[in-house]
Amino acid sequence: MVRRSGFLRRRTQGAIAGSVATICAHSNGRVNLRCAAHKSPPATTASDAAVTPGFKPEAHNGGLDSRTRFARHALRCSDSITTGGPLAATENTGSQSQPQSQSPADLTALPDNPDLVPGMPYRHYKGGAYLVTGVGRFEADMTPVVVYESMRDRSLLWVRHADVFTEPVSTATGDVARFAPHWAPALSCLDFLPRKTVLQVLALYDAPYRKYHDRRHVLEMFEQAHALGIALNPAQALAVLFHDAVYVPGFEHNEAASAALLDTMVEDVNADVIHLARQIILDTRTHEASVPDAATVLDLDLLRLAADDDVFDAHGLAVFDENRGLLASRVQLSGEALYHAFMVRRAAFLGALAQRPKLFLTTAFAEFEGPARRNIARVLASFGQAKAN
């Protein structure tokens, strides 16, 4: 995944018009592509070009400085993409002619589309789910491009020319957009916020160490509320969005830090709404509602306890993966012994929850009480206090 902070640059390689490419990501979300090597170019098509991690710069080439080497590669890539034919440039001096620079007035404008922002979910007309990484230019010929990633494999980045990304496609049912924004109806409760703000908060959940407290968990909470016909008010919606925005395994103040982010990232929202949202987030630490509006959010947060057996067990493994490094450093165990130590601790946590008269506080979630208690009972039967010795 390309990080867009400051002038951080991540180099990746892949088949972009038959060439290795470097992606330069900037803090404003704009992305530049540079050719870094050349192969025999295939014919230009509208198909995706994959960009895979791992590019390493070439060794110094024949005494040429880096500016000259880059110019040669850029010329080759530009010729391959725009004409598909050989270059006419000569090499009498041992280097290619420098590509002519274009004035801003000559450049094709970048897409003026408010939905083409980093993190925006899109659907391909065949059904695939994608996230936009950024928009920018292919530096060989300065054409606008869209860089995006597949939700099936977020280790890959894909690149399309911007006009191809947004063009209509003919189907049996008529013309449809090749890629269309896919803003889930369940997120309509956040319409009082700019979508860019929502996406920036969701991006906080994408840290690679997050295996359970990730974007999927937050979006699932919104989806479950929508499916149950629960209309979250602005404070509840903010609390769901931010409740795990800061999450470090073992850190005692995740909820307080997440609540504090509200003032940093949310603007033009009533101060009373912000105050209530902060309190709801703080209540997720103990899962005890100190204000009435917290109950629904707490129930949504615990709803995974009522999942089907296999899904519940998968969630348990995700929590283990998220805490594996911290626990290993504390108990000095590994392998099966480490997993057993984790499950004993998980059983103690779930057992404490089970002592409460009700796991779920609102009538809308009453049907989930039985399945959740059965899942907890399975864990206690295998890893309860009697099994700890």
N, C-alpha and C positions, 0 to 999 in steps of 0.2 A: 504494500500500500504506500502511496506517495504521501509523505508528510509535507504539509504546506505551512511551515513556520519559518519566518525570517527568510534567509537566502539558502535554506537547506536544499540540497540537490541530491536526488537519488538517481543513480544510473541503472537502467534496465535494458535488456536486450531482447530482440525478437524480430520477426519478419515484417517489417514495414516496407512495402514495395521492394522486397528483396534485400533490405539493408538492416544492419544493426542500428538501433536508435538509442539516444540518450534523452530521458525526460527530465526537464528542469521545472520544478514546481516552486511557485512563489507564494508569498503570504496572502496575496489577493485572489488566489484560486486560479490564476492564469497558468497555463502549462505550455511550455515550448518543447518541441521535438527537434532533435538534431541527429543527422546521420553520422555514424561513427565508423562505418565500414561498408564495403560494397560487395554484392554478389551479382550473379547474372540476374537481371531484373525480369520478373514475370510480367505478363500483360496486366495493366491496371484494371482492377475490378472494383465492385462496390462491396466486396466481402470484408469481414472484419480482419484486422491485423493484430495478432497477439503480441504483447510485450511482456516478456518473462524476466523475473529478477536474476541478477547475477553478473551483469556486464562488468568487465574489467578493461580499463583503457589499454590500447595497443602499446607495445613497446615503441621506443623512439624509432622512426622509420627513415633510414638513409640520411640522417643528419638534417632532415627538414624540421623547421620549428613547428610548434603545435598549430599556429595560425594557418600556415601553408597547408599542413596535412588536413586540417578541418575544411579549408576552402576546396581542396581536391575532392574530398568525400561529399561535400555539399553539392558541388557541381554534378557529380555522378548521380546522386540521388535525385536532384532536380530534373536532370535529363531523363532519368528512368521514369519518373512519375508524370512529367508533363508531356513527354513526347514518346516514350517507350523506345527511343532510338539511341544510337551511339552519339557520343560527344564529338563536336567539331573542333574543340579546343586543341591547340598544339602544346607540346611540352618541350619546345626548343630550349627553354631556360631551366628545365628540370622541375617545373611546377606549373599547375594549372592557372589559367586566368582567374583573377578574383571575381566572384559573382557580383553583379551590379546591385548596389543597394537601392531599395525602393523608398520613395518619400511616403509619408503617412497618407497623402492624398491618393496614392496609387494602390494602396493596400485594400484588399477585400475586407469589408467591415466584419468584425466578429459578430456572432449571432446576438441580436437584441432580444433575448428571450429570458424573462425573469425566472423561468423554471430550470434553465441550464445553469444551476449553481451546484457547488460541491455538496454531495450527499443526497441530492434529489433522487428519489426512486423513479425508475422508468420501467415500462413493460414493452418488450418487443412484440410485434404484431403476432408472432407465433407463440407467445406466452411466457418467454423467459423474463426473469426479474434481474434488473441491473441498477447500479448506482452511478451517477455521474461523479467523476473525480475532478474534472475541471474542463475549461475550454481554453484554447490558445492557438498557436500557429505552428505549422511544420516549417522549421527554419530554412530548409533548402529552397522553398518557393513561397513561403509566408502565407500559404493557404490556411484558412481557419479549420481547426479540428476539434473534435470532442473526444475526451479520454474518459473511459468508463470501465466498470468492473462488473463481473457476473456474481450474483449472490450465491451461485452454486460453487464457485471457486474464487475466493477473493484474493488469492495469491497472484492472479493474472490481471493485467491491465489490457484494455482493448482500445483501438483508435479507429475512428472514422472521420472522413471529411465532414465538416459541419453540415454542408448542404445535403449530403447523403443521409446523415443521421436524422434529419428532420423532414426529408422528402416523403410524399405519399407513395404507397405501394398498392398496386392493383391486385385485388383478391376476387374470389368468386362472389363475394357479397358487396363488392364495390371498393373504392379507394379508402385506405386506412393509413394512419401515420405509421411509419416504420418503427419509431419509438414514440411512446406517449407517456407523459407524466402520470405516475400512479400514486396519487395522494390518497391514502386509505380513508374511507368514510369515517372510520373510528377516530381519526385525528381531527374531526371537525370541531370537537370541543376545545381545540387549541387555536381556532381561527382568530382569536383576539391577539395572537402573536404573529409577527412576520414568519413566513415559512423558513426563511433563512435562519432565524433564531432557533426554531425547533430543530432544524437539521444540525446546527452547531452543538446543541445540547446532546442530541442523539450520537454525534460523533465522539463524545466523551466516553461512551459505552463500548467503543470499538478497540480499546487497548488489547493487545494480544494475550495478556494474562487473564483476561476476563473470560471465563468459560460458562458461568452461570449468571452472574450479575451483568449481563450484556444487553445489547440493543434488542435482541429477541425477547428478553424478559419484559422490558418496558412496553414494547409494541404489543406483546401478548396481553398485558394488563388493559391497554386501551381496547383491544379487540374483544376481550371478555366482557368489559363493561358495555360495549356496543351490542354484543350478542344478547346480553341479558336485558337490554332496554334501559340501562342505567344512564341517565344524563348527568355527566360529571359537571359540577360548577367550576368556574375558573380557578378557584383555590385548589380544589381536588385535582383538576387537570394538571396544574403546575406541580403539585406534590407528586403525582405519578411520574411526570416527566423528569423531575429533578431528584427523586428520592434516593437513587444510587448513583448520582452524577459523579460523586467522589467515592471511590471504593478501593481500598487497599486492604488485602487480607490481614486480619489481626489488629488493624488500627481501630482504636476505641472511639474515634470522633468522626467516622465517615458521615454519619447523619448530620452532625453539626456543620461540617464542611460543605456538604451538599446543600443544606439550607442557606448557608451564607452566600452560595453562588447566585441565588435568586437576585440579590441586589446588584450583582455584577453583570448579569446577562439579560435581565428583563427590564425593559423601559416602558414607560407610559401605561403602567398598570396600577390600579388603585392601591394605595398603601395598605389598606385593611385586607385586601385580597392577598397581598404579599405576606403580610404578618400571619394570616391564617394558614397559608401554604407552608410557611416555615414551621409552624407548630405541628402540622400533620406529618411533615418529614421527620421531625424529631420524635414523634410517636412511633415511627417504624423501628426505632431501636429496641423498644420493649414490647411492641405490638399490643400496647394498651392505649385506648383512645382517651385523650385528655380533653378533646373537643368533639362534639357530635359528628362533624364532617369527616373526622379521621376514620371512622368505623368502616366506611365503604372502601377507602384506600387500603386499609389494613387487610380487609378480606380479599381484595384483589391481589395483594402481595403474597398471601398465603395460599392462593387458589391452586398452585402447582402441587400442593400436598394431596389433592384429590384426583390427580391424574391417573390414568390407567397404569397398571403395575409396571409394565416395561418402560413407560415414559417416566414414571416416578423414579425408577431405578436409574435411568439415564441421567436424570437431574442430580441424583446423588453422586454419580460419577463425575459430573461436571463440577459440583462443589468440591469434590476431592481434588480434581485436577487444578482447580483454582487455588487451593490451599496446600497443595503438595509440598512446594518448596519451603514454605514457612514452617509447616509441621515437621518436615524432615530435619530442619535445622534445630528444632526445639527438642525432639525426642530421640534424635540420632538413630533413626530406623530407616529401612528401605524395603522395597518389594511388598510382599504380602503382609509383613509385620507392620509396615507403615499404613497400609490400607486398613488393617484391623484396628490400629490405634485411632485412625480417623473415624471409623464407623462407631467405635465405642463412644467417642465424643459426640458424634451426630445423634446417636441413640439417646444420650443424656439430654441434649437440646430438645429433641422431639418428645422425649418423655416428660420434660417439664411443661411443654405446651399441652400435652395430653391431660395434664392435671387440671387444666382449666375447665370450668363447666361447659363452655362452648369455645370451639376453635374460631368459628365465624360469628361475627357480632350482629349481622343484619339478616333480616328475613330473606332477602334476595339470594343469599348464599346458603340457606339452611339445607338444601338438598345435597350439598357437598360435605356435610359433616360426617356422614357415615363412611364414604370412600376415603376421606382423609384419615379417619381414625383407623381404618383397616390397614392402610399403608404404614402408619406409625406402628401399629401392632406387629407387623411383619418385621420391621427393623428391630423393635425391642425384643422379639422372640430370638433373633439371631445375635444381637449385639448389646442387649440390655445389661444392666449392672451385674447381673449374675454371671454374664459371660466375660466380664472384664478381667477376671482373675485367671 
